[in-house]
């Protein structure tokens, strides 16, 4: 399922839900790692140099997404975590 909206003032970009393997491949190609926001259950991608985040395993990241009913969406190389 696709989701539309504005991204950084750009026209409505279509965000396509992607599978975890593709998200992992895109993230790795951009030097991103899975992270958890310290003191919360929030997850996001990180370059690993953020004091607010703890780098976690890809397995823990995938489990956190499933547990919270989240999915990864992509458009033009941009990825966003949203409700599934």
Biopython code that builds the backbone (N, CA, C, O; Angstrom):
import numpy as np
from Bio.PDB.StructureBuilder import StructureBuilder

atoms = [
    (1, "UNK", "N", (0.850, -1.170, 0.000)),
    (1, "UNK", "CA", (0.000, 0.000, 0.000)),
    (1, "UNK", "C", (0.895, 1.233, 0.000)),
    (1, "UNK", "O", (1.904, 1.254, 0.705)),
    (2, "UNK", "N", (0.558, 2.239, -0.758)),
    (2, "UNK", "CA", (1.334, 3.467, -0.854)),
    (2, "UNK", "C", (0.702, 4.549, 0.003)),
    (2, "UNK", "O", (-0.506, 4.558, 0.238)),
    (3, "UNK", "N", (1.541, 5.451, 0.459)),
    (3, "UNK", "CA", (1.089, 6.587, 1.249)),
    (3, "UNK", "C", (1.640, 7.839, 0.587)),
    (3, "UNK", "O", (2.775, 7.841, 0.113)),
    (4, "UNK", "N", (0.847, 8.906, 0.551)),
    (4, "UNK", "CA", (1.325, 10.136, -0.061)),
    (4, "UNK", "C", (1.400, 11.240, 0.979)),
    (4, "UNK", "O", (0.721, 11.193, 2.006)),
    (5, "UNK", "N", (2.220, 12.220, 0.705)),
    (5, "UNK", "CA", (2.358, 13.355, 1.609)),
    (5, "UNK", "C", (3.510, 14.219, 1.163)),
    (5, "UNK", "O", (4.172, 13.922, 0.170)),
    (6, "UNK", "N", (3.751, 15.290, 1.894)),
    (6, "UNK", "CA", (4.844, 16.173, 1.546)),
    (6, "UNK", "C", (6.094, 15.766, 2.295)),
    (6, "UNK", "O", (6.030, 15.366, 3.457)),
    (7, "UNK", "N", (7.216, 15.868, 1.638)),
    (7, "UNK", "CA", (8.502, 15.563, 2.219)),
    (7, "UNK", "C", (9.432, 16.721, 1.920)),
    (7, "UNK", "O", (9.818, 16.931, 0.770)),
    (8, "UNK", "N", (9.792, 17.474, 2.945)),
    (8, "UNK", "CA", (10.699, 18.612, 2.792)),
    (8, "UNK", "C", (10.236, 19.585, 1.709)),
    (8, "UNK", "O", (11.042, 20.067, 0.913)),
    (9, "UNK", "N", (8.927, 19.872, 1.686)),
    (9, "UNK", "CA", (8.389, 20.843, 0.750)),
    (9, "UNK", "C", (8.247, 20.341, -0.673)),
    (9, "UNK", "O", (7.842, 21.101, -1.552)),
    (10, "UNK", "N", (8.565, 19.100, -0.920)),
    (10, "UNK", "CA", (8.434, 18.548, -2.272)),
    (10, "UNK", "C", (6.983, 18.212, -2.538)),
    (10, "UNK", "O", (6.175, 18.101, -1.616)),
    (11, "UNK", "N", (6.666, 18.052, -3.802)),
    (11, "UNK", "CA", (5.305, 17.647, -4.161)),
    (11, "UNK", "C", (4.982, 16.310, -3.531)),
    (11, "UNK", "O", (5.865, 15.624, -3.016)),
    (12, "UNK", "N", (3.716, 15.945, -3.574)),
    (12, "UNK", "CA", (3.289, 14.683, -2.981)),
    (12, "UNK", "C", (4.078, 13.524, -3.578)),
    (12, "UNK", "O", (3.906, 13.163, -4.742)),
    (13, "UNK", "N", (4.937, 12.957, -2.758)),
    (13, "UNK", "CA", (5.723, 11.803, -3.169)),
    (13, "UNK", "C", (4.982, 10.559, -2.707)),
    (13, "UNK", "O", (4.391, 10.548, -1.628)),
    (14, "UNK", "N", (5.013, 9.541, -3.499)),
    (14, "UNK", "CA", (4.363, 8.292, -3.126)),
    (14, "UNK", "C", (5.370, 7.452, -2.345)),
    (14, "UNK", "O", (6.447, 7.118, -2.841)),
    (15, "UNK", "N", (4.997, 7.126, -1.130)),
    (15, "UNK", "CA", (5.835, 6.291, -0.278)),
    (15, "UNK", "C", (5.317, 4.864, -0.406)),
    (15, "UNK", "O", (4.171, 4.582, -0.057)),
    (16, "UNK", "N", (6.158, 3.965, -0.906)),
    (16, "UNK", "CA", (5.789, 2.570, -1.089)),
    (16, "UNK", "C", (6.311, 1.747, 0.076)),
    (16, "UNK", "O", (7.466, 1.890, 0.476)),
    (17, "UNK", "N", (5.467, 0.892, 0.614)),
    (17, "UNK", "CA", (5.898, -0.013, 1.676)),
    (17, "UNK", "C", (6.896, -0.999, 1.082)),
    (17, "UNK", "O", (6.650, -1.583, 0.027)),
    (18, "UNK", "N", (8.022, -1.180, 1.766)),
    (18, "UNK", "CA", (9.040, -2.110, 1.274)),
    (18, "UNK", "C", (9.288, -3.186, 2.321)),
    (18, "UNK", "O", (9.014, -2.991, 3.506)),
    (19, "UNK", "N", (9.807, -4.320, 1.873)),
    (19, "UNK", "CA", (10.078, -5.391, 2.819)),
    (19, "UNK", "C", (11.359, -5.082, 3.593)),
    (19, "UNK", "O", (12.163, -4.239, 3.195)),
    (20, "UNK", "N", (11.518, -5.780, 4.692)),
    (20, "UNK", "CA", (12.627, -5.508, 5.596)),
    (20, "UNK", "C", (13.980, -5.716, 4.918)),
    (20, "UNK", "O", (14.909, -4.942, 5.146)),
    (21, "UNK", "N", (14.102, -6.745, 4.094)),
    (21, "UNK", "CA", (15.360, -7.016, 3.401)),
    (21, "UNK", "C", (15.789, -5.863, 2.507)),
    (21, "UNK", "O", (16.962, -5.491, 2.484)),
    (22, "UNK", "N", (14.836, -5.298, 1.771)),
    (22, "UNK", "CA", (15.153, -4.167, 0.892)),
    (22, "UNK", "C", (15.544, -2.951, 1.727)),
    (22, "UNK", "O", (16.478, -2.230, 1.377)),
    (23, "UNK", "N", (14.830, -2.720, 2.831)),
    (23, "UNK", "CA", (15.156, -1.593, 3.705)),
    (23, "UNK", "C", (16.564, -1.741, 4.270)),
    (23, "UNK", "O", (17.320, -0.773, 4.342)),
    (24, "UNK", "N", (16.905, -2.951, 4.664)),
    (24, "UNK", "CA", (18.229, -3.212, 5.213)),
    (24, "UNK", "C", (19.302, -2.952, 4.153)),
    (24, "UNK", "O", (20.348, -2.380, 4.462)),
    (25, "UNK", "N", (19.056, -3.364, 2.923)),
    (25, "UNK", "CA", (20.002, -3.152, 1.831)),
    (25, "UNK", "C", (20.198, -1.647, 1.560)),
    (25, "UNK", "O", (21.328, -1.185, 1.404)),
    (26, "UNK", "N", (19.097, -0.895, 1.505)),
    (26, "UNK", "CA", (19.181, 0.547, 1.275)),
    (26, "UNK", "C", (19.934, 1.216, 2.418)),
    (26, "UNK", "O", (20.810, 2.051, 2.194)),
    (27, "UNK", "N", (19.581, 0.837, 3.655)),
    (27, "UNK", "CA", (20.227, 1.436, 4.823)),
    (27, "UNK", "C", (21.735, 1.179, 4.798)),
    (27, "UNK", "O", (22.526, 2.099, 5.004)),
    (28, "UNK", "N", (22.126, -0.050, 4.549)),
    (28, "UNK", "CA", (23.550, -0.385, 4.531)),
    (28, "UNK", "C", (24.284, 0.391, 3.443)),
    (28, "UNK", "O", (25.422, 0.817, 3.645)),
    (29, "UNK", "N", (23.637, 0.578, 2.283)),
    (29, "UNK", "CA", (24.283, 1.312, 1.190)),
    (29, "UNK", "C", (24.475, 2.791, 1.532)),
    (29, "UNK", "O", (25.324, 3.460, 0.943)),
    (30, "UNK", "N", (23.688, 3.301, 2.483)),
    (30, "UNK", "CA", (23.785, 4.699, 2.905)),
    (30, "UNK", "C", (24.577, 4.855, 4.205)),
    (30, "UNK", "O", (24.684, 5.955, 4.747)),
    (31, "UNK", "N", (25.129, 3.743, 4.698)),
    (31, "UNK", "CA", (25.897, 3.792, 5.936)),
    (31, "UNK", "C", (25.033, 3.936, 7.178)),
    (31, "UNK", "O", (25.496, 4.431, 8.206)),
    (32, "UNK", "N", (23.769, 3.501, 7.088)),
    (32, "UNK", "CA", (22.846, 3.608, 8.217)),
    (32, "UNK", "C", (22.775, 2.293, 8.981)),
    (32, "UNK", "O", (22.972, 1.217, 8.417)),
    (33, "UNK", "N", (22.492, 2.401, 10.269)),
    (33, "UNK", "CA", (22.335, 1.253, 11.143)),
    (33, "UNK", "C", (21.001, 1.385, 11.866)),
    (33, "UNK", "O", (20.451, 2.482, 11.956)),
    (34, "UNK", "N", (20.476, 0.277, 12.382)),
    (34, "UNK", "CA", (19.237, 0.365, 13.159)),
    (34, "UNK", "C", (19.543, 0.911, 14.549)),
    (34, "UNK", "O", (20.558, 0.566, 15.154)),
    (35, "UNK", "N", (18.658, 1.764, 15.044)),
    (35, "UNK", "CA", (18.876, 2.339, 16.370)),
    (35, "UNK", "C", (17.598, 2.428, 17.179)),
    (35, "UNK", "O", (16.493, 2.453, 16.638)),
    (36, "UNK", "N", (17.782, 2.477, 18.493)),
    (36, "UNK", "CA", (16.662, 2.658, 19.424)),
    (36, "UNK", "C", (16.898, 3.974, 20.150)),
    (36, "UNK", "O", (18.007, 4.253, 20.605)),
    (37, "UNK", "N", (15.841, 4.784, 20.254)),
    (37, "UNK", "CA", (15.932, 6.040, 20.981)),
    (37, "UNK", "C", (16.064, 5.689, 22.462)),
    (37, "UNK", "O", (15.223, 4.983, 23.018)),
    (38, "UNK", "N", (17.120, 6.185, 23.090)),
    (38, "UNK", "CA", (17.390, 5.854, 24.495)),
    (38, "UNK", "C", (16.213, 6.206, 25.385)),
    (38, "UNK", "O", (15.644, 7.292, 25.279)),
    (39, "UNK", "N", (15.851, 5.276, 26.266)),
    (39, "UNK", "CA", (14.778, 5.491, 27.221)),
    (39, "UNK", "C", (13.380, 5.325, 26.661)),
    (39, "UNK", "O", (12.400, 5.591, 27.357)),
    (40, "UNK", "N", (13.271, 4.886, 25.410)),
    (40, "UNK", "CA", (11.969, 4.702, 24.774)),
    (40, "UNK", "C", (11.965, 3.388, 23.997)),
    (40, "UNK", "O", (12.963, 2.669, 23.963)),
    (41, "UNK", "N", (10.844, 3.093, 23.385)),
    (41, "UNK", "CA", (10.748, 1.957, 22.470)),
    (41, "UNK", "C", (10.849, 2.420, 21.019)),
    (41, "UNK", "O", (10.698, 1.615, 20.099)),
    (42, "UNK", "N", (11.104, 3.714, 20.809)),
    (42, "UNK", "CA", (11.195, 4.270, 19.465)),
    (42, "UNK", "C", (12.419, 3.759, 18.730)),
    (42, "UNK", "O", (13.486, 3.600, 19.322)),
    (43, "UNK", "N", (12.264, 3.502, 17.435)),
    (43, "UNK", "CA", (13.365, 3.037, 16.598)),
    (43, "UNK", "C", (13.486, 3.934, 15.376)),
    (43, "UNK", "O", (12.508, 4.511, 14.900)),
    (44, "UNK", "N", (14.713, 4.032, 14.885)),
    (44, "UNK", "CA", (14.958, 4.789, 13.664)),
    (44, "UNK", "C", (16.317, 4.381, 13.103)),
    (44, "UNK", "O", (17.081, 3.663, 13.747)),
    (45, "UNK", "N", (16.599, 4.850, 11.902)),
    (45, "UNK", "CA", (17.899, 4.597, 11.298)),
    (45, "UNK", "C", (18.868, 5.652, 11.816)),
    (45, "UNK", "O", (18.481, 6.792, 12.073)),
    (46, "UNK", "N", (20.136, 5.260, 11.967)),
    (46, "UNK", "CA", (21.144, 6.170, 12.480)),
    (46, "UNK", "C", (22.486, 5.915, 11.804)),
    (46, "UNK", "O", (22.754, 4.814, 11.322)),
    (47, "UNK", "N", (23.314, 6.938, 11.775)),
    (47, "UNK", "CA", (24.688, 6.766, 11.300)),
    (47, "UNK", "C", (25.575, 6.303, 12.449)),
    (47, "UNK", "O", (26.767, 6.059, 12.259)),
    (48, "UNK", "N", (24.988, 6.180, 13.653)),
    (48, "UNK", "CA", (25.715, 5.643, 14.796)),
    (48, "UNK", "C", (26.438, 6.676, 15.636)),
    (48, "UNK", "O", (27.093, 6.316, 16.614)),
    (49, "UNK", "N", (26.341, 7.954, 15.285)),
    (49, "UNK", "CA", (27.076, 8.988, 16.018)),
    (49, "UNK", "C", (26.140, 9.922, 16.781)),
    (49, "UNK", "O", (26.457, 11.095, 16.978)),
    (50, "UNK", "N", (24.995, 9.409, 17.207)),
    (50, "UNK", "CA", (23.991, 10.218, 17.878)),
    (50, "UNK", "C", (23.887, 9.786, 19.342)),
    (50, "UNK", "O", (23.641, 8.614, 19.627)),
    (51, "UNK", "N", (24.071, 10.719, 20.261)),
    (51, "UNK", "CA", (24.029, 10.398, 21.689)),
    (51, "UNK", "C", (22.643, 9.998, 22.172)),
    (51, "UNK", "O", (22.514, 9.385, 23.232)),
    (52, "UNK", "N", (21.606, 10.332, 21.416)),
    (52, "UNK", "CA", (20.233, 9.982, 21.810)),
    (52, "UNK", "C", (19.856, 8.564, 21.423)),
    (52, "UNK", "O", (18.825, 8.057, 21.864)),
    (53, "UNK", "N", (20.676, 7.917, 20.604)),
    (53, "UNK", "CA", (20.338, 6.595, 20.066)),
    (53, "UNK", "C", (21.360, 5.549, 20.469)),
    (53, "UNK", "O", (22.541, 5.838, 20.660)),
    (54, "UNK", "N", (20.869, 4.327, 20.591)),
    (54, "UNK", "CA", (21.729, 3.171, 20.796)),
    (54, "UNK", "C", (21.602, 2.288, 19.563)),
    (54, "UNK", "O", (20.489, 1.947, 19.163)),
    (55, "UNK", "N", (22.724, 1.913, 18.956)),
    (55, "UNK", "CA", (22.694, 1.018, 17.801)),
    (55, "UNK", "C", (22.259, -0.359, 18.303)),
    (55, "UNK", "O", (22.762, -0.856, 19.311)),
    (56, "UNK", "N", (21.301, -0.973, 17.570)),
    (56, "UNK", "CA", (20.786, -2.299, 17.927)),
    (56, "UNK", "C", (20.979, -3.239, 16.739)),
    (56, "UNK", "O", (21.337, -2.799, 15.647)),
    (57, "UNK", "N", (20.744, -4.515, 16.951)),
    (57, "UNK", "CA", (20.884, -5.490, 15.859)),
    (57, "UNK", "C", (19.720, -5.337, 14.879)),
    (57, "UNK", "O", (18.664, -4.804, 15.217)),
    (58, "UNK", "N", (19.943, -5.815, 13.666)),
    (58, "UNK", "CA", (18.874, -5.788, 12.670)),
    (58, "UNK", "C", (17.703, -6.645, 13.129)),
    (58, "UNK", "O", (16.550, -6.308, 12.863)),
    (59, "UNK", "N", (17.984, -7.745, 13.811)),
    (59, "UNK", "CA", (16.927, -8.627, 14.315)),
    (59, "UNK", "C", (16.066, -7.890, 15.354)),
    (59, "UNK", "O", (14.838, -7.956, 15.304)),
    (60, "UNK", "N", (16.718, -7.188, 16.295)),
    (60, "UNK", "CA", (15.973, -6.430, 17.308)),
    (60, "UNK", "C", (15.155, -5.313, 16.664)),
    (60, "UNK", "O", (14.037, -5.023, 17.091)),
    (61, "UNK", "N", (15.720, -4.696, 15.639)),
    (61, "UNK", "CA", (15.038, -3.615, 14.925)),
    (61, "UNK", "C", (13.774, -4.142, 14.259)),
    (61, "UNK", "O", (12.706, -3.541, 14.376)),
    (62, "UNK", "N", (13.900, -5.270, 13.557)),
    (62, "UNK", "CA", (12.748, -5.862, 12.875)),
    (62, "UNK", "C", (11.672, -6.266, 13.887)),
    (62, "UNK", "O", (10.485, -6.039, 13.653)),
    (63, "UNK", "N", (12.081, -6.862, 15.005)),
    (63, "UNK", "CA", (11.124, -7.262, 16.035)),
    (63, "UNK", "C", (10.407, -6.049, 16.627)),
    (63, "UNK", "O", (9.203, -6.107, 16.879)),
    (64, "UNK", "N", (11.132, -4.956, 16.850)),
    (64, "UNK", "CA", (10.527, -3.735, 17.399)),
    (64, "UNK", "C", (9.489, -3.166, 16.435)),
    (64, "UNK", "O", (8.428, -2.711, 16.863)),
    (65, "UNK", "N", (9.791, -3.188, 15.137)),
    (65, "UNK", "CA", (8.835, -2.702, 14.138)),
    (65, "UNK", "C", (7.560, -3.534, 14.170)),
    (65, "UNK", "O", (6.456, -2.988, 14.190)),
    (66, "UNK", "N", (7.711, -4.846, 14.174)),
    (66, "UNK", "CA", (6.547, -5.741, 14.186)),
    (66, "UNK", "C", (5.730, -5.554, 15.453)),
    (66, "UNK", "O", (4.502, -5.481, 15.397)),
    (67, "UNK", "N", (6.401, -5.476, 16.595)),
    (67, "UNK", "CA", (5.720, -5.336, 17.881)),
    (67, "UNK", "C", (4.888, -4.054, 17.939)),
    (67, "UNK", "O", (3.814, -4.033, 18.540)),
    (68, "UNK", "N", (5.385, -2.993, 17.316)),
    (68, "UNK", "CA", (4.706, -1.698, 17.354)),
    (68, "UNK", "C", (3.796, -1.464, 16.153)),
    (68, "UNK", "O", (3.199, -0.394, 16.035)),
    (69, "UNK", "N", (3.680, -2.450, 15.254)),
    (69, "UNK", "CA", (2.805, -2.307, 14.090)),
    (69, "UNK", "C", (3.306, -1.288, 13.086)),
    (69, "UNK", "O", (2.520, -0.572, 12.465)),
    (70, "UNK", "N", (4.629, -1.227, 12.930)),
    (70, "UNK", "CA", (5.245, -0.268, 12.023)),
    (70, "UNK", "C", (5.804, -0.965, 10.801)),
    (70, "UNK", "O", (6.077, -2.166, 10.819)),
    (71, "UNK", "N", (5.969, -0.200, 9.747)),
    (71, "UNK", "CA", (6.563, -0.702, 8.506)),
    (71, "UNK", "C", (7.483, 0.375, 7.952)),
    (71, "UNK", "O", (7.432, 1.530, 8.375)),
    (72, "UNK", "N", (8.315, -0.013, 7.010)),
    (72, "UNK", "CA", (9.242, 0.921, 6.374)),
    (72, "UNK", "C", (8.715, 1.237, 4.987)),
    (72, "UNK", "O", (8.356, 0.345, 4.219)),
    (73, "UNK", "N", (8.677, 2.523, 4.686)),
    (73, "UNK", "CA", (8.219, 3.008, 3.394)),
    (73, "UNK", "C", (9.373, 3.736, 2.728)),
    (73, "UNK", "O", (10.247, 4.280, 3.403)),
    (74, "UNK", "N", (9.374, 3.743, 1.384)),
    (74, "UNK", "CA", (10.479, 4.331, 0.639)),
    (74, "UNK", "C", (9.963, 5.063, -0.582)),
    (74, "UNK", "O", (8.972, 4.664, -1.193)),
    (75, "UNK", "N", (10.647, 6.137, -0.926)),
    (75, "UNK", "CA", (10.383, 6.867, -2.165)),
    (75, "UNK", "C", (11.659, 7.596, -2.563)),
    (75, "UNK", "O", (12.189, 8.401, -1.798)),
    (76, "UNK", "N", (12.138, 7.313, -3.744)),
    (76, "UNK", "CA", (13.311, 8.016, -4.263)),
    (76, "UNK", "C", (14.531, 7.912, -3.359)),
    (76, "UNK", "O", (15.334, 8.843, -3.299)),
    (77, "UNK", "N", (14.682, 6.799, -2.659)),
    (77, "UNK", "CA", (15.829, 6.621, -1.794)),
    (77, "UNK", "C", (15.606, 7.090, -0.359)),
    (77, "UNK", "O", (16.427, 6.815, 0.516)),
    (78, "UNK", "N", (14.518, 7.787, -0.116)),
    (78, "UNK", "CA", (14.167, 8.227, 1.235)),
    (78, "UNK", "C", (13.378, 7.127, 1.910)),
    (78, "UNK", "O", (12.470, 6.558, 1.303)),
    (79, "UNK", "N", (13.707, 6.813, 3.157)),
    (79, "UNK", "CA", (12.953, 5.822, 3.907)),
    (79, "UNK", "C", (12.321, 6.477, 5.124)),
    (79, "UNK", "O", (12.885, 7.391, 5.728)),
    (80, "UNK", "N", (11.141, 5.988, 5.466)),
    (80, "UNK", "CA", (10.414, 6.510, 6.609)),
    (80, "UNK", "C", (9.707, 5.362, 7.311)),
    (80, "UNK", "O", (9.152, 4.475, 6.662)),
    (81, "UNK", "N", (9.729, 5.381, 8.644)),
    (81, "UNK", "CA", (9.036, 4.368, 9.437)),
    (81, "UNK", "C", (7.673, 4.938, 9.804)),
    (81, "UNK", "O", (7.567, 6.014, 10.393)),
    (82, "UNK", "N", (6.629, 4.189, 9.442)),
    (82, "UNK", "CA", (5.254, 4.638, 9.698)),
    (82, "UNK", "C", (4.394, 3.441, 10.101)),
    (82, "UNK", "O", (4.820, 2.291, 9.994)),
    (83, "UNK", "N", (3.189, 3.727, 10.562)),
    (83, "UNK", "CA", (2.233, 2.665, 10.887)),
    (83, "UNK", "C", (2.004, 1.820, 9.644)),
    (83, "UNK", "O", (1.886, 2.337, 8.533)),
    (84, "UNK", "N", (1.944, 0.507, 9.855)),
    (84, "UNK", "CA", (1.751, -0.425, 8.739)),
    (84, "UNK", "C", (0.331, -0.351, 8.208)),
    (84, "UNK", "O", (-0.014, -1.065, 7.267)),
]
sb = StructureBuilder()
sb.init_structure("model")
sb.init_model(0)
sb.init_chain("A")
sb.init_seg("    ")
for serial, (resi, resn, name, xyz) in enumerate(atoms, 1):
    if name == "N":
        sb.init_residue(resn, " ", resi, " ")
    sb.init_atom(name, np.array(xyz, "f"), 0.0, 1.0, " ", f" {name:<3s}", serial, name[0])
structure = sb.get_structure()
